[in-house]
């Protein structure tokens, strides 16, 4: 089955370069020169992934991504941007982008990122985020309902993606145990956990944005330096060797500043 990607970018030469290069590897690329018709386009011809430029006339990439995620659409998205500021990268990742690549980029790198994102997305086992007949789990001020796959407090309900719910369920099932990045990937995607993937840091960071009152000083999902993460249900007991971090390194060196 042919992989189909929708590239949204106002740069004609870049669109043609990406279409030609990815086409060599059996990837079919359709294009839009702006994001004005993005939502309508994917309703009629849904691609496997969107590659979305940040800076475009009319609706910019971040606004388009915000609308997609706001509508509940979890289609894989890789952001492109000529701007190198960390704030743009953070904004894209925080809005739900799967990855972020700065311009100019090597087409081989883009191809590698595309396969990486699609591999991780398709590898999520159905059981990882499947509803379960078990009692809700209470931790801190939160209630995690496994049957309805919802997270709530006394005054608020939180919208979670399938991946966020699956990752939180893994932490809940392994309280006070240090989970390496490789182990988390294995539990989340059913992949070989021996392969480190810094992209898991981004997923943990997003989950912290929901759970932590101060994500730069996390109490529920704590960092164990050089090892991984540990879930502390009461938010008080400090895990052995746990440290508070203000930054994490996402896949391929993308810095995600949490402070």
Secondary structure as a PSIPRED ss2 file (coil, helix, strand):
# PSIPRED VFORMAT (PSIPRED V4.0)

   1 X C   1.000  0.000  0.000
   2 X C   1.000  0.000  0.000
   3 X E   0.000  0.000  1.000
   4 X E   0.000  0.000  1.000
   5 X E   0.000  0.000  1.000
   6 X E   0.000  0.000  1.000
   7 X E   0.000  0.000  1.000
   8 X E   0.000  0.000  1.000
   9 X C   1.000  0.000  0.000
  10 X C   1.000  0.000  0.000
  11 X C   1.000  0.000  0.000
  12 X H   0.000  1.000  0.000
  13 X H   0.000  1.000  0.000
  14 X H   0.000  1.000  0.000
  15 X H   0.000  1.000  0.000
  16 X H   0.000  1.000  0.000
  17 X H   0.000  1.000  0.000
  18 X H   0.000  1.000  0.000
  19 X H   0.000  1.000  0.000
  20 X H   0.000  1.000  0.000
  21 X H   0.000  1.000  0.000
  22 X H   0.000  1.000  0.000
  23 X H   0.000  1.000  0.000
  24 X C   1.000  0.000  0.000
  25 X C   1.000  0.000  0.000
  26 X C   1.000  0.000  0.000
  27 X E   0.000  0.000  1.000
  28 X E   0.000  0.000  1.000
  29 X E   0.000  0.000  1.000
  30 X E   0.000  0.000  1.000
  31 X E   0.000  0.000  1.000
  32 X E   0.000  0.000  1.000
  33 X C   1.000  0.000  0.000
  34 X C   1.000  0.000  0.000
  35 X C   1.000  0.000  0.000
  36 X C   1.000  0.000  0.000
  37 X C   1.000  0.000  0.000
  38 X H   0.000  1.000  0.000
  39 X H   0.000  1.000  0.000
  40 X H   0.000  1.000  0.000
  41 X H   0.000  1.000  0.000
  42 X H   0.000  1.000  0.000
  43 X H   0.000  1.000  0.000
  44 X H   0.000  1.000  0.000
  45 X C   1.000  0.000  0.000
  46 X C   1.000  0.000  0.000
  47 X C   1.000  0.000  0.000
  48 X C   1.000  0.000  0.000
  49 X E   0.000  0.000  1.000
  50 X E   0.000  0.000  1.000
  51 X E   0.000  0.000  1.000
  52 X E   0.000  0.000  1.000
  53 X E   0.000  0.000  1.000
  54 X C   1.000  0.000  0.000
  55 X C   1.000  0.000  0.000
  56 X C   1.000  0.000  0.000
  57 X C   1.000  0.000  0.000
  58 X C   1.000  0.000  0.000
  59 X C   1.000  0.000  0.000
  60 X C   1.000  0.000  0.000
  61 X H   0.000  1.000  0.000
  62 X H   0.000  1.000  0.000
  63 X H   0.000  1.000  0.000
  64 X H   0.000  1.000  0.000
  65 X H   0.000  1.000  0.000
  66 X H   0.000  1.000  0.000
  67 X H   0.000  1.000  0.000
  68 X H   0.000  1.000  0.000
  69 X H   0.000  1.000  0.000
  70 X H   0.000  1.000  0.000
  71 X C   1.000  0.000  0.000
  72 X C   1.000  0.000  0.000
  73 X C   1.000  0.000  0.000
  74 X C   1.000  0.000  0.000
  75 X C   1.000  0.000  0.000
  76 X E   0.000  0.000  1.000
  77 X E   0.000  0.000  1.000
  78 X E   0.000  0.000  1.000
  79 X E   0.000  0.000  1.000
  80 X E   0.000  0.000  1.000
  81 X E   0.000  0.000  1.000
  82 X C   1.000  0.000  0.000
  83 X C   1.000  0.000  0.000
  84 X C   1.000  0.000  0.000
  85 X C   1.000  0.000  0.000
  86 X H   0.000  1.000  0.000
  87 X H   0.000  1.000  0.000
  88 X H   0.000  1.000  0.000
  89 X H   0.000  1.000  0.000
  90 X H   0.000  1.000  0.000
  91 X H   0.000  1.000  0.000
  92 X H   0.000  1.000  0.000
  93 X H   0.000  1.000  0.000
  94 X H   0.000  1.000  0.000
  95 X C   1.000  0.000  0.000
  96 X C   1.000  0.000  0.000
  97 X C   1.000  0.000  0.000
  98 X C   1.000  0.000  0.000
  99 X E   0.000  0.000  1.000
 100 X E   0.000  0.000  1.000
 101 X E   0.000  0.000  1.000
 102 X E   0.000  0.000  1.000
 103 X C   1.000  0.000  0.000
 104 X C   1.000  0.000  0.000
 105 X C   1.000  0.000  0.000
 106 X C   1.000  0.000  0.000
 107 X H   0.000  1.000  0.000
 108 X H   0.000  1.000  0.000
 109 X H   0.000  1.000  0.000
 110 X H   0.000  1.000  0.000
 111 X H   0.000  1.000  0.000
 112 X H   0.000  1.000  0.000
 113 X H   0.000  1.000  0.000
 114 X H   0.000  1.000  0.000
 115 X H   0.000  1.000  0.000
 116 X H   0.000  1.000  0.000
 117 X H   0.000  1.000  0.000
 118 X H   0.000  1.000  0.000
 119 X H   0.000  1.000  0.000
 120 X H   0.000  1.000  0.000
 121 X H   0.000  1.000  0.000
 122 X H   0.000  1.000  0.000
 123 X C   1.000  0.000  0.000
 124 X C   1.000  0.000  0.000
 125 X C   1.000  0.000  0.000
 126 X H   0.000  1.000  0.000
 127 X H   0.000  1.000  0.000
 128 X H   0.000  1.000  0.000
 129 X C   1.000  0.000  0.000
 130 X C   1.000  0.000  0.000
 131 X C   1.000  0.000  0.000
 132 X C   1.000  0.000  0.000
 133 X C   1.000  0.000  0.000
 134 X C   1.000  0.000  0.000
 135 X C   1.000  0.000  0.000
 136 X C   1.000  0.000  0.000
 137 X E   0.000  0.000  1.000
 138 X E   0.000  0.000  1.000
 139 X E   0.000  0.000  1.000
 140 X C   1.000  0.000  0.000
 141 X C   1.000  0.000  0.000
 142 X E   0.000  0.000  1.000
 143 X E   0.000  0.000  1.000
 144 X E   0.000  0.000  1.000
 145 X E   0.000  0.000  1.000
 146 X C   1.000  0.000  0.000
 147 X C   1.000  0.000  0.000
 148 X C   1.000  0.000  0.000
 149 X C   1.000  0.000  0.000
 150 X E   0.000  0.000  1.000
 151 X E   0.000  0.000  1.000
 152 X E   0.000  0.000  1.000
 153 X C   1.000  0.000  0.000
 154 X C   1.000  0.000  0.000
 155 X C   1.000  0.000  0.000
 156 X C   1.000  0.000  0.000
 157 X E   0.000  0.000  1.000
 158 X E   0.000  0.000  1.000
 159 X C   1.000  0.000  0.000
 160 X C   1.000  0.000  0.000
 161 X C   1.000  0.000  0.000
 162 X H   0.000  1.000  0.000
 163 X H   0.000  1.000  0.000
 164 X H   0.000  1.000  0.000
 165 X H   0.000  1.000  0.000
 166 X H   0.000  1.000  0.000
 167 X H   0.000  1.000  0.000
 168 X H   0.000  1.000  0.000
 169 X H   0.000  1.000  0.000
 170 X H   0.000  1.000  0.000
 171 X H   0.000  1.000  0.000
 172 X H   0.000  1.000  0.000
 173 X H   0.000  1.000  0.000
 174 X C   1.000  0.000  0.000
 175 X E   0.000  0.000  1.000
 176 X C   1.000  0.000  0.000
 177 X C   1.000  0.000  0.000
 178 X C   1.000  0.000  0.000
 179 X E   0.000  0.000  1.000
 180 X E   0.000  0.000  1.000
 181 X H   0.000  1.000  0.000
 182 X H   0.000  1.000  0.000
 183 X H   0.000  1.000  0.000
 184 X H   0.000  1.000  0.000
 185 X H   0.000  1.000  0.000
 186 X H   0.000  1.000  0.000
 187 X H   0.000  1.000  0.000
 188 X H   0.000  1.000  0.000
 189 X H   0.000  1.000  0.000
 190 X C   1.000  0.000  0.000
 191 X C   1.000  0.000  0.000
 192 X C   1.000  0.000  0.000
 193 X C   1.000  0.000  0.000
 194 X C   1.000  0.000  0.000
 195 X C   1.000  0.000  0.000
 196 X C   1.000  0.000  0.000
 197 X C   1.000  0.000  0.000
 198 X C   1.000  0.000  0.000
 199 X H   0.000  1.000  0.000
 200 X H   0.000  1.000  0.000
 201 X H   0.000  1.000  0.000
 202 X H   0.000  1.000  0.000
 203 X H   0.000  1.000  0.000
 204 X H   0.000  1.000  0.000
 205 X H   0.000  1.000  0.000
 206 X H   0.000  1.000  0.000
 207 X H   0.000  1.000  0.000
 208 X H   0.000  1.000  0.000
 209 X H   0.000  1.000  0.000
 210 X H   0.000  1.000  0.000
 211 X H   0.000  1.000  0.000
 212 X C   1.000  0.000  0.000
 213 X C   1.000  0.000  0.000
 214 X C   1.000  0.000  0.000
 215 X H   0.000  1.000  0.000
 216 X H   0.000  1.000  0.000
 217 X H   0.000  1.000  0.000
 218 X C   1.000  0.000  0.000
 219 X C   1.000  0.000  0.000
 220 X C   1.000  0.000  0.000
 221 X E   0.000  0.000  1.000
 222 X E   0.000  0.000  1.000
 223 X E   0.000  0.000  1.000
 224 X E   0.000  0.000  1.000
 225 X C   1.000  0.000  0.000
 226 X C   1.000  0.000  0.000
 227 X C   1.000  0.000  0.000
 228 X E   0.000  0.000  1.000
 229 X E   0.000  0.000  1.000
 230 X E   0.000  0.000  1.000
 231 X E   0.000  0.000  1.000
 232 X C   1.000  0.000  0.000
 233 X C   1.000  0.000  0.000
 234 X C   1.000  0.000  0.000
 235 X C   1.000  0.000  0.000
 236 X C   1.000  0.000  0.000
 237 X C   1.000  0.000  0.000
 238 X C   1.000  0.000  0.000
 239 X C   1.000  0.000  0.000
 240 X C   1.000  0.000  0.000
 241 X C   1.000  0.000  0.000
 242 X E   0.000  0.000  1.000
 243 X E   0.000  0.000  1.000
 244 X C   1.000  0.000  0.000
 245 X C   1.000  0.000  0.000
 246 X C   1.000  0.000  0.000
 247 X E   0.000  0.000  1.000
 248 X E   0.000  0.000  1.000
 249 X E   0.000  0.000  1.000
 250 X C   1.000  0.000  0.000
 251 X H   0.000  1.000  0.000
 252 X H   0.000  1.000  0.000
 253 X H   0.000  1.000  0.000
 254 X C   1.000  0.000  0.000
 255 X E   0.000  0.000  1.000
 256 X E   0.000  0.000  1.000
 257 X E   0.000  0.000  1.000
 258 X C   1.000  0.000  0.000
 259 X C   1.000  0.000  0.000
